[in-house]
Amino acid sequence: MDTMVKRRVHVAAAAMVSGDGLRVLIARRPSTVDQGGLWEFPGGKLAPYETGFEALKRELHEELGVEIQRAQPLIRVHHEYPDKHVLMDVWQVRDYAGEPFGREGQAVRWVGLTDLFNYPFPAANMPILRAVMLPTEYLITAEEASDDTFLTKLERALREDGVRLVQLRAKTLEPEAYVSRAEQALALCRRYDARLLLNGDPALLDTVDADGIHLTSEHLMKLERRPLAENKWLAASTHDHAQLEQAGRIGCDFVTLSPLRTTPTHPDVAPMGWHDFQQLVERAAMPVFALGGMTRHDADHARSVGAQGIASIRDFWK
């Protein structure tokens, strides 16, 4: 039986963010093309011998009449359609000259980040929506015996460092004490418009209405389906290709991938290093945060090799 060879399509796309960081520009596909009428992030196919960034600059000038001054890698998405394999190089664009408009007659619209899921997008765009809505820093809280000390340090990270994504990790607390701390942490995160994920069983959300759950890799590998509703964030810890594939299979919204470097908490675990990290991230079906000895100085490098950003305990928890 003959096997159809899928054509490969390489696309550059832009997540253009408004000056206040609260809106992103999307465009509607013409009704006469494949998946017409759906919304997408502006961009187009690479011409022969073009780099992703060169194609991005050309396409945004042709489609929107703007000149890109600077762009940063956001995410690379591989997606299999029945007739083709699509690779999307997606860039975050904040610095550009000109006011974008539908230069080819297409509808364009600035949309609030929280409203993106109200618009129909092609399936290949789903990981991009998550990446656009996520910050580039993920704070994992340290073990603290005192609630007062914990809340003081959390508020400092929220107020002074601008952290907006927090995982409450407290393995040494008894269940009742964890719930109590989670409720206090949630109130504090709400005050600073930050998201809080609980590290534990998804059933915790029946007691504490946090923004989502972060699964351990052990819990992740036991699941057969997504354990949360779509309106909650689902994250997981991953360490290898099999765990990344499982995270994609059950519909995780993002993951951490570790360890990049040797850490004091896991001195006997061999670090993967940037090369192996990049190879794993290349095929991940969701945004990936680099974890393991990461500091803010690593953020730009992490994003340049495909990460959403960095996750850390020590660098954020002072």
N, C-alpha and C positions, 0 to 999 in steps of 0.2 A: 504494500500500500504506500502510495506517495505521501510524503510529509511536506506540507507547505512551509516554505522558508519565509519567515516574516521579514518585512522590510524594517529597517532601523531608521528612526527619526530622531535627530538631535536638535533640541530646542533650547533657546535662551529666553528666560522670562524674568520680569521685574516685579518685585513687591515694593511699589513706590509708597513711601510713608509720608504723611503730612508733617508739617513743622512741629505740631504739638504731640506727635507720636500716637495719636488716637484714631487715625483714619488711614485707609489704604485705598489705592486706586484700582478699580477693576473695569474690564471692558466686556461687552457682549459680542459673542461670535455671530457673524452674519448668518442669516437663515439658510443661505445657499451652500454652506460648507459643512463638513462633517461635524456632528454635534452642534449644529447651528442653534442659536437661541440661548445656549448656556453662557454663563459668565466665566471669565478666565483672567489670569494675570497677563498683562500686555507683554508681547514678545513675538518670537517667530523662529523659523528654522535657520540653522547655520548654513551659510553659503560655503562652497568648497574652500578649504584652507583658512577659514575664519576661526578665531578663538571664540569662546563663549562671550567674553566681555566685548569683543569687537562686534559680534552679532547683536548683542544687547544695545549697544550705542546706535548702531544702524537702524535697528527695528524701532526703537523708541523715537528716533528722529522721524522716521517714515510714518509711524502710526500716530504719534502724539505731538510731534512738533517740539520736542524738548531735547536739550543737549545734556547728557550725563556728565557731571563733573567728577563724581566719585561713586563707587558701588562696592559692596562687601558681599562675599558669598553667603548665602543663607542656607540652602539645602540642595542636594542632587537627588532627583527622584527617578527611579526606574519603574516603568509601568507596562504591563503586558495587556494589549488589546487583542481581540481575536485575529486581527490582520496585520498587527505591527507591534514593534517594541519601541517605546518612547523613552528617551533619556532627557530629562529637563534640568538644565542648569539654572537655578533660581538665585537671583541677586537681590539684596536689599538696597534700595536707592533712596537716599535722603537729600543728596546734594545734586541739584540740576538747575539749568537755566531755562526759563520759559514757563508758560502756563499750559499744562496738558489739555488737549482737546481731541476729539475724534477726527483726525485728519483724513481718514478714509471713509468717513460717514458713519462709523460705528458709535454706538452709545458707550459713554464712559461715565463712571460715577465714583465719587469718594464715599466710602462706606466705613462706618464705625467698626472697630475690630470685633466687638461683641455681636455685631449684626451679620458677620460674614456667612454664618451657617444658615441664614435665611435666604441665601441666593443659591440657585442650582449651578453647580460646577461639574466639569468632567471628572470622572473618577480619579484620574491621575493627579488632580489638584488637591485632593484631600490632605496629604501630608504637608503641603504648602500652607494650607489654612492653619493647621496646628502650629507650624513653625512661625508664621506671622503673629499669631496670638500669644506666643510664649516669649518671656524675656530671655536674656542670654546668661543669667546667673541663677543658680538653684542652690539655696541654702539648706543644708542638712544640719539639724540641731544636734548639739553635743549632749552627753549625759550630764544632768545637773540635779543634785539632791534637793536643792531648795527651789520652790516655785518662784520666789521673789528674785533670786539670782537669774533664773531662767528667763523671766519676763523682762528683766532689766537688759539682758544681753540681746534678746529678741528685738526689743524696741529700738535699741541702738542700731542694729542691723537694718531695720526697716526705716528709721528716721534719718540716720547719717549716711548709710551706704546705699539706700534706695533699693534694697532687696524687695522683690515683688513675687517671689515663688519660694515657698518654704515647705520642707518635709519635716514633720514632727517624728523624730526617731528617739525613742526612750525605752530601750530594751530592759533597763533595770527597774522600771516602775511596775508596780502591781496594776492589774487592769483598772481598778477604780481610780487609782491615782493618775493613770494615763488619761482616762476620760476627763478627769478634773482639769488636768493640764491642757488637754486639747481644747476644752471649752474656753479657757483663759487665752490660749494662743489664738484661737479663732476670733475672739473679740478684738484682740490687738491687731491681727491681720486685716480685719474688716475696717478698722480705723485708718489704716494706711493703704487701703485698696490693694491688698496683696492676697494671693491665693495660698491656701493651706491644704496640704495633702497629709493624710495620716498613714504612718507606716504600720500596717497590720492587716487584720481580716476586713474584707469589704463590709461585713456586718456592722463594723464600727459606725458607719454612716447612718445606721438606724438610730444611734444614740447622739452622735455629734454631726451636725449638718455642715461638715467641711466641704471643700471643693473637690475632693477626690481621695484616691488611695494609691499608695506606693507599695507594690508587692516585692517581697524578697524573691530571689531567683528560684528558691526551692518551691515557694508557693506558685510562682509563675508556671513552672514546668508541670504542675499537677492539674492545671486547669484545662478544660475542653472548650470553653467559650468565654466571652467577655462577661465578667461578673458584676458589672455596673451599668447603669443607664447611660445613654449617650450624653446626657447633660452634666455628667461628672467626669473629671479627669482621671484617667487610669495610667499609671506609670509603673515601671518595674526596674529592678536591678538586673543587669546582664553582664556576662563575662566572656561569652564566646558566640560563635556563629549559631549554634543550635538554640541558644536562649534568645538571640535576636529574632530568629525565624519564628519561634513560639510567640514572642511578643507581637509580631506582625500578624500571626495567625489568629490570635484572640482579640486583636484590635486595640492594643495599647496606644495611647496618644503620644507618649514619649518614653524614653528610657535613659538610664545612666549606663555607661559602659566603662568597666574598670578591671584592674588598676592600670593606669597609665604609667605610674611610677611606684616604687616601693614606698610604703607608708608605715609610720610607727605602729598603727593599729593592726597591720597585716605584714609584718616584716619578712615572713617566710613565703609570701606569694610572689611568684615571678611577674614582673611588670611586662605589659605587652609592648610599650613604646609607641611612638607616633606612627611608624610605618604600618604595623599590624592594625593599629586603631583605624587608620584611614582605610585600609582594605576592608575591614568589617563594616565601617560606616557607609561605604560606597553602596552596599546592597541593602542597607536597613530601610524598612518601610515606614519609618517614622523619625521625628527629630531625636537626636542623640546628644546627651550631655557627657562631656569628658570628666571622669572622676578618678581620683587617686593621686594625691600630691599636687593638685592643681591650685594655682593662685591667679589673681587677676592679671598678672603679667603673661599668663598663658592664653588669655582669652582670644586675642587676635589670631594666634597660631592655631588654636583649636578650631576656630571658624574657617580658617583657610584650608583645613583638611577635611571639612565637611560637618563638623560638630555644630549643634545649635549654640553651644556655649560651654561653660564649665559648671560643675557641681563641686561643692567643697564644704567641709566642716570647719577646719582650722582657720582658713583664710577669711571666713565671714563671721566666725564665732569668737570674738575677742573678749 
